Amino acid sequence: MPRPLPNNKMAVAESRDWDAYFAAVASFLIESERQYGVCNDQYTNYALEQLEFLQVTCRTLIRVVSQQTLGTISALLLDLLSCLTTLRSRWQSYSDTITTHQTRIFRPLLYSGMPGRPRFDVSRDEIEYLRSLFFSWSEIAALIGISRSTLYRRRVELDLINDPTSHLNDTELASFVAEMQLTSPNIGQSLVIGKLRSLGYRVSRERVRNTLRLNNPLTSALRWPGIMTHRRPYSVPGPNSLWHIDGHHKLIRWRFVTHAGIDGFSRMIVYLKCSTNNYASTVLEEFMKATEKFNLPSRVRSDQGTENVLVAQCMLENRGVDRGSIITGPSVHNQRIERLWRDVFSGVIKTFYRLFYYLEEQHMLDPMNEHHLFSLHYVYLPRINRALSEFRESWNHHEIRTANHKSPHQLFVSGMILLRHTRQVAIDFFNNVNDLYGIDEDEPEPIQDGNIAVPRVNFTSSPHTMQQLHTLVDPLQASESYGIDLYEQTLAFIEQNV
């Protein structure tokens, strides 16, 4: 077949450009139609921005093609512009509707039987709880449906003018940060602030940043946010609309697996636990503990690993079939949790990952030796879970820059309050969803691990021996060598008594 002439090449390239343009427009229109009426305000703003941009580009293209007498394309573009104008007007009306609907909160009234207007029913516990999550007074007034002046009067009546939060001086803050860096050397300012907030401390970002620079100037200087890429925003209606669950296998060489669940709307960690197996029963146990605290989600997205089958069964039994109660697919579609894994590894897992390899290099640990693995699990499983628990508290209270500096906990609570006042719950928004529901294009793609079996440690001991070990070695006791001394004590005891 002869090679096309340069002009033909240009024509083919232009044809491909037009095909790509119309395909991209069609993809956006299909997606926006699916989201219309059920999406949150973030996607609504995104849709309006995209429609405005498409109108501008469409008008530009109409001017260009009109000069080249491309009648067919010109007619298509005119039809497209008319469609975009109509859609933008429709989305603007929807935006106005949900803005009014979301802010319309009805507050219960107290009737005293005396002359005058009834008072709003505002309790001390409600105000203190929202303030403990570090909502501003303006945000609290909006969430409970009263004006700032009314809230101020209630604060005066309830003696809530002064915040009960504690404060740290510079020496105490430096000591606190240094202690966190012992288990998480690469921890950043957002997670430090999150941990401080979870303990009730109010510390400015500047003070935390300066303390980190003083404690570890090199790591602080190397933390760079990178380049932002604008992509379609993640959109689910509210808290408990969709949970993402997954397993993390960076410590699989030593038979540790970390399981986590995260609420897609708020990014709040609902469970985070390290185990020495990858059983479906283990995942279900952590999932059910989370539902007892946060209620059962409307839907769950997971990969196709067999460790998730019992969670899938639970969702189908309790939320129903043929509605997407459990959404399974490639790991690349479970991206919402991948950012969490990146921070979990950097903040917690990497320390143990390097430590275990160090033990191997020093010929103190053989991953094929059952006694070594039992000793490793005995000492480090509690220590890993303690670090993960501290990380979870820090994460759930850290500020998210792209969410107006709200924390996951704040987003979850405020979202639940708004859902309550719309007289809906998360499961009411959709009758059915497709496989693209809850995909976050703005997050990195996860590594596809597939089904992973974790062999059990082939080791047994008598209850009396274990009692002696518990008396001798407390896995969580202080250690200046990252627990290596405790591991050596445990291994020596096992080899002498078993």
Long-range contacts (C-beta under 8 A, 24 or more apart in sequence): 18-73, 22-76, 25-54, 25-80, 28-54, 29-83, 29-87, 31-232, 32-87, 32-91, 34-434, 35-235, 36-90, 36-91, 36-94, 37-94, 38-237, 38-429, 38-430, 39-235, 39-237, 40-235, 40-236, 40-237, 40-238, 40-265, 41-95, 41-98, 41-99, 41-102, 42-233, 42-234, 42-235, 43-233, 43-235, 44-91, 44-94, 44-95, 44-98, 45-95, 46-232, 46-233, 47-91, 48-88, 48-91, 48-92, 48-95, 51-84, 51-87, 51-88, 51-91, 52-88, 54-84, 55-81, 55-84, 55-85, 55-88, 58-84, 101-422, 102-418, 102-422, 103-142, 104-421, 105-142, 105-143, 105-144, 105-145, 105-417, 105-418, 105-421, 106-145, 106-421, 107-144, 107-145, 107-146, 120-145, 120-146, 120-150, 120-154, 122-146, 122-150, 122-151, 122-154, 124-158, 124-160, 127-151, 127-154, 127-155, 127-158, 127-160, 128-160, 128-164, 130-413, 131-160, 131-163, 132-200, 133-397, 133-407, 133-409, 133-410, 133-413, 134-197, 134-202, 134-397, 134-407, 134-410, 135-410, 135-414, 139-414, 143-414, 143-417, 143-418, 144-417, 145-421, 163-202, 164-200, 165-200, 165-201, 165-202, 166-200, 166-201, 166-202, 167-201, 167-202, 167-203, 168-196, 168-201, 168-203, 170-207, 170-211, 173-203, 173-207, 173-208, 173-211, 174-211, 174-214, 174-215, 177-208, 177-211, 177-212, 177-215, 178-215, 180-390, 181-215, 181-216, 183-348, 183-351, 183-387, 183-390, 184-347, 184-348, 184-351, 184-387, 184-391, 185-216, 185-219, 185-351, 186-219, 186-346, 186-347, 186-350, 187-347, 187-394, 188-212, 188-223, 190-398, 190-399, 191-343, 191-347, 191-391, 191-394, 191-395, 191-398, 192-394, 193-397, 193-398, 193-399, 194-393, 194-394, 194-395, 194-396, 194-397, 194-398, 194-399, 194-407, 195-390, 195-393, 195-394, 195-397, 197-397, 197-398, 197-407, 198-393, 198-394, 198-396, 198-397, 229-442, 231-441, 231-442, 232-441, 232-442, 233-442, 234-264, 234-336, 234-438, 234-439, 234-440, 234-441, 234-442, 236-264, 236-265, 236-437, 236-438, 237-265, 237-426, 237-429, 237-430, 238-265, 238-415, 238-416, 238-418, 238-419, 238-426, 238-429, 239-263, 239-265, 239-266, 239-268, 239-411, 239-412, 239-415, 239-416, 239-419, 239-426, 240-265, 240-294, 240-295, 240-296, 240-297, 240-298, 240-416, 240-425, 240-426, 241-265, 241-297, 241-298, 241-299, 241-426, 241-427, 241-429, 242-297, 242-298, 242-299, 242-300, 242-301, 242-327, 242-437, 242-438, 243-270, 243-297, 243-299, 243-300, 243-301, 244-300, 244-301, 244-302, 244-334, 244-336, 244-337, 244-438, 245-283, 245-287, 245-300, 245-301, 245-302, 245-308, 245-311, 245-337, 246-302, 246-303, 246-331, 246-334, 246-337, 246-341, 246-446, 247-278, 247-283, 247-305, 247-307, 247-449, 247-452, 248-341, 248-344, 248-345, 248-349, 249-449, 249-452, 250-345, 250-349, 250-353, 251-349, 251-352, 251-353, 251-356, 251-384, 252-452, 252-454, 253-356, 253-367, 254-356, 254-365, 254-367, 254-373, 254-376, 255-373, 255-377, 255-454, 255-455, 255-457, 256-352, 256-377, 256-380, 256-381, 256-384, 257-452, 257-454, 258-344, 258-349, 258-384, 258-388, 259-283, 259-286, 259-307, 260-337, 260-340, 260-341, 260-344, 261-286, 261-287, 261-290, 262-336, 262-337, 262-340, 263-294, 263-297, 263-408, 263-412, 264-301, 264-336, 264-438, 264-440, 265-411, 265-412, 265-415, 266-408, 266-409, 266-411, 266-412, 266-415, 267-336, 267-340, 267-400, 267-408, 267-411, 268-396, 268-408, 268-409, 268-411, 268-412, 269-340, 269-392, 269-395, 269-396, 269-408, 270-294, 272-344, 272-388, 272-389, 272-391, 272-392, 273-385, 273-388, 274-381, 274-384, 274-385, 274-388, 275-381, 276-377, 276-381, 276-454, 276-456, 276-457, 277-454, 277-456, 278-305, 278-307, 278-452, 278-453, 278-454, 279-307, 280-306, 280-307, 280-308, 280-309, 280-310, 280-311, 281-310, 282-307, 283-307, 283-308, 283-310, 283-311, 284-310, 284-311, 284-314, 287-311, 287-314, 288-314, 294-412, 297-426, 298-325, 298-425, 298-426, 298-427, 298-429, 298-430, 299-324, 299-325, 299-326, 299-327, 299-433, 299-437, 299-438, 300-325, 300-326, 300-327, 301-327, 301-328, 301-329, 301-333, 301-334, 301-336, 301-437, 301-438, 302-326, 302-327, 302-328, 302-334, 303-328, 303-329, 303-330, 303-331, 303-334, 303-448, 303-449, 304-328, 304-329, 304-330, 304-451, 305-449, 305-450, 305-451, 305-452, 306-451, 307-451, 319-427, 322-432, 323-430, 323-431, 323-432, 323-433, 324-430, 324-432, 324-433, 324-434, 324-437, 327-433, 327-435, 327-437, 327-438, 329-435, 330-448, 331-445, 331-446, 331-447, 331-448, 331-449, 332-445, 332-446, 332-448, 333-435, 333-436, 333-439, 334-446, 335-439, 335-440, 335-441, 335-443, 335-444, 335-445, 335-446, 336-438, 336-439, 336-440, 336-443, 337-446, 338-443, 338-444, 338-445, 338-446, 339-443, 339-444, 340-395, 341-446, 342-444, 343-391, 343-395, 344-388, 344-391, 347-391, 347-394, 348-384, 348-387, 348-388, 348-391, 349-384, 351-387, 351-482, 352-380, 352-383, 352-384, 355-482, 355-483, 355-484, 359-484, 359-487, 364-484, 364-487, 364-488, 365-487, 370-457, 370-458, 370-459, 371-459, 371-491, 371-494, 371-495, 371-498, 372-491, 373-457, 373-459, 374-457, 374-459, 374-494, 375-487, 375-490, 375-491, 375-494, 376-487, 377-457, 378-469, 378-473, 378-475, 378-490, 379-473, 379-475, 379-483, 379-486, 379-487, 379-490, 380-475, 380-483, 380-487, 381-475, 382-475, 382-476, 383-475, 383-476, 383-483, 386-476, 459-498, 461-494, 461-497, 461-498, 465-497, 465-498, 468-493, 468-497, 469-493, 469-494
